[in-house]
């Protein structure tokens, strides 16, 4: 079940829970093909070294999505990206950092989806904590080829605070062809669920 929201401004976890009124469901953690201690820790559910999202999925009604996302940031390769160039295609934003255990669980699935939807959607990571060397080591280890913003200063996170609670990492957003937030996953992005959200947003 995916919750369809009429209000495009869920500012925090408390308001999200009010909005969902019990309809939001918790997603199971995806199986991880990379064996490491942090990924095993996420499967164990002991919540060390990260503060997880609650696993909820919210889909926003097209008539009430509000204004397009406005942000500018620098990628780890040094190039600058402005969201004003995004309208016309679906964009997926994944907020992550290297020591985040659930980020490791979803990394392979996100990469696979970025390849599957390469003609329909562009993917960006938003790294909220790491220096370049740490982020690039993560990308090599998990085969991630789509670019990530360096957001240690929190500029992008602040710009997206209506949709991304600061402590809910990972969070994944799907933006529609107008650059508006169409859907959000708090916590590990289940591959099948995210695939459906991308497909539906691209088809709209």
C-alpha positions as CSV (number, residue, x, y, z in Angstrom):
1,X,0.0,0.0,0.0
2,X,1.3,3.5,-0.9
3,X,-0.2,6.5,0.9
4,X,-1.4,9.3,-1.4
5,X,-1.0,12.6,0.3
6,X,-3.1,15.6,-0.4
7,X,-0.9,18.0,1.6
8,X,2.6,18.5,0.0
9,X,4.2,19.8,3.1
10,X,4.9,17.0,5.6
11,X,7.4,18.9,7.7
12,X,8.4,16.2,10.2
13,X,7.9,12.7,11.3
14,X,5.0,13.6,13.7
15,X,3.1,15.3,10.9
16,X,3.7,12.4,8.5
17,X,2.3,10.0,11.1
18,X,-0.8,12.2,11.4
19,X,-1.2,12.3,7.7
20,X,-0.8,8.6,7.2
21,X,-3.3,7.7,10.0
22,X,-2.1,4.2,10.2
23,X,-2.0,3.5,6.5
24,X,1.7,3.9,6.1
25,X,3.4,0.6,6.1
26,X,6.9,-0.5,7.2
27,X,9.0,-1.8,4.4
28,X,11.2,-4.9,5.1
29,X,14.9,-4.4,4.7
30,X,16.1,-5.5,1.3
31,X,18.6,-8.3,1.2
32,X,22.1,-7.1,0.8
33,X,24.5,-8.8,-1.6
34,X,27.5,-7.1,-0.1
35,X,28.8,-8.8,3.1
36,X,30.0,-6.3,5.6
37,X,29.5,-5.6,9.2
38,X,27.4,-2.5,8.8
39,X,25.0,-4.3,6.4
40,X,24.7,-7.2,8.8
41,X,24.1,-4.8,11.6
42,X,21.2,-3.2,9.7
43,X,19.7,-6.7,9.2
44,X,20.1,-7.3,12.9
45,X,18.0,-4.1,13.6
46,X,20.1,-2.8,16.4
47,X,20.3,0.7,15.0
48,X,23.9,1.4,15.8
49,X,25.7,4.3,14.0
50,X,22.6,5.6,12.2
51,X,19.1,6.9,12.8
52,X,16.8,5.2,10.4
53,X,13.7,6.4,8.8
54,X,10.5,4.7,9.7
55,X,10.2,2.8,6.4
56,X,7.1,4.7,5.3
57,X,6.2,5.5,1.7
58,X,4.3,8.6,0.7
59,X,3.0,9.4,-2.8
60,X,1.9,13.0,-3.4
61,X,-1.2,13.8,-5.4
62,X,-0.2,15.6,-8.7
63,X,-2.7,18.4,-8.1
64,X,-1.1,19.3,-4.8
65,X,2.6,18.9,-5.2
66,X,3.4,22.6,-4.9
67,X,6.4,24.3,-6.5
68,X,9.4,22.6,-8.2
69,X,12.4,21.8,-6.0
70,X,15.0,24.6,-5.9
71,X,18.5,23.7,-5.0
72,X,22.1,24.1,-6.2
73,X,24.9,21.9,-5.2
74,X,28.4,20.6,-6.0
75,X,29.1,17.0,-7.0
76,X,32.1,15.2,-5.7
77,X,33.7,15.5,-9.2
78,X,33.6,19.3,-8.7
79,X,30.8,20.2,-11.1
80,X,27.8,22.3,-10.0
81,X,24.3,21.1,-10.6
82,X,21.2,23.3,-10.4
83,X,17.7,21.8,-10.1
84,X,16.4,24.3,-12.6
85,X,17.8,22.0,-15.3
86,X,15.7,19.0,-14.1
87,X,12.2,19.6,-15.4
88,X,11.4,17.4,-18.4
89,X,12.6,14.2,-16.8
90,X,12.1,12.2,-13.6
91,X,14.8,12.7,-10.9
92,X,15.6,10.4,-8.0
93,X,17.4,11.9,-5.0
94,X,18.9,9.5,-2.4
95,X,20.2,10.9,0.8
96,X,23.0,8.8,2.2
97,X,26.4,8.5,3.9
98,X,29.0,5.7,4.0
99,X,28.6,4.5,7.6
100,X,24.8,4.3,7.3
101,X,24.0,0.6,7.4
102,X,20.7,0.7,5.6
103,X,22.4,2.9,2.9
104,X,24.6,-0.1,2.2
105,X,21.6,-2.4,2.0
106,X,19.9,-0.4,-0.7
107,X,23.0,0.7,-2.7
108,X,23.0,-2.2,-5.2
109,X,19.3,-1.9,-5.8
110,X,19.6,1.9,-6.4
111,X,22.4,1.3,-8.9
112,X,20.4,-1.4,-10.7
113,X,17.4,0.9,-11.0
114,X,19.5,3.8,-12.2
115,X,20.6,1.5,-15.1
116,X,17.2,0.1,-15.8
117,X,15.6,3.6,-16.0
118,X,18.6,5.4,-17.6
119,X,16.4,6.7,-20.5
120,X,13.6,7.8,-18.2
121,X,15.1,9.1,-14.9
122,X,18.3,10.6,-13.6
123,X,19.7,9.6,-10.2
124,X,21.7,11.7,-7.8
125,X,23.0,10.8,-4.3
126,X,23.1,13.5,-1.6
127,X,25.9,12.6,0.8
128,X,25.2,14.4,4.1
129,X,28.3,13.5,6.0
130,X,31.4,12.2,4.2
131,X,34.6,13.6,2.7
132,X,35.3,12.9,-0.9
133,X,37.6,9.9,-0.3
134,X,35.1,8.2,1.9
135,X,32.2,8.7,-0.4
136,X,34.2,7.5,-3.4
137,X,35.3,4.4,-1.6
138,X,31.7,3.5,-0.9
139,X,30.8,4.0,-4.5
140,X,33.6,1.7,-5.6
141,X,32.7,-1.0,-3.1
142,X,29.0,-1.0,-4.1
143,X,29.4,-0.3,-7.8
144,X,27.5,3.0,-7.7
145,X,28.1,5.0,-10.9
146,X,25.5,7.8,-10.7
147,X,26.9,11.1,-9.2
148,X,26.4,12.4,-5.6
149,X,26.3,15.8,-4.2
150,X,28.7,16.7,-1.4
151,X,26.3,18.1,1.2
152,X,28.3,18.0,4.4
153,X,27.4,21.6,5.1
154,X,23.7,20.6,4.9
155,X,22.7,23.1,2.2
156,X,20.7,20.6,0.1
157,X,19.2,18.9,3.2
158,X,18.1,22.3,4.4
159,X,16.5,23.1,1.0
160,X,14.6,19.8,1.2
161,X,13.6,19.9,4.9
162,X,9.9,19.8,4.1
163,X,10.4,16.3,2.8
164,X,13.6,15.0,4.4
165,X,13.7,14.8,8.2
166,X,17.4,15.6,9.1
167,X,17.9,12.4,11.0
168,X,16.0,10.1,8.6
169,X,18.8,8.7,6.4
170,X,18.5,7.1,4.0
171,X,15.6,9.0,2.4
172,X,14.7,8.7,-1.3
173,X,12.7,11.2,-3.2
174,X,11.2,10.8,-6.7
175,X,10.7,14.2,-8.5
176,X,8.2,14.4,-11.4
177,X,8.9,15.9,-14.8
178,X,8.1,19.4,-13.4
179,X,10.7,19.0,-10.7
180,X,8.2,18.5,-7.9
181,X,8.3,15.8,-5.2
182,X,6.0,13.0,-6.4
183,X,7.0,10.4,-3.8
184,X,9.2,9.7,-0.8
185,X,10.6,6.7,1.0
186,X,11.8,7.2,4.5
187,X,14.3,4.4,5.3
188,X,15.6,1.6,3.1
189,X,14.2,1.9,-0.5
190,X,12.6,-1.4,-1.4
191,X,13.5,-2.1,-5.0
192,X,10.1,-3.1,-6.2
193,X,8.4,-0.2,-4.5
194,X,10.8,2.4,-5.8
195,X,10.6,0.9,-9.3
196,X,6.8,1.3,-9.3
197,X,7.1,4.9,-8.0
198,X,9.6,5.8,-10.8
199,X,7.5,4.0,-13.5
200,X,4.3,5.7,-12.4
201,X,5.9,9.1,-12.2
202,X,7.6,8.8,-15.6
203,X,4.3,7.7,-17.2
204,X,2.3,10.6,-15.8
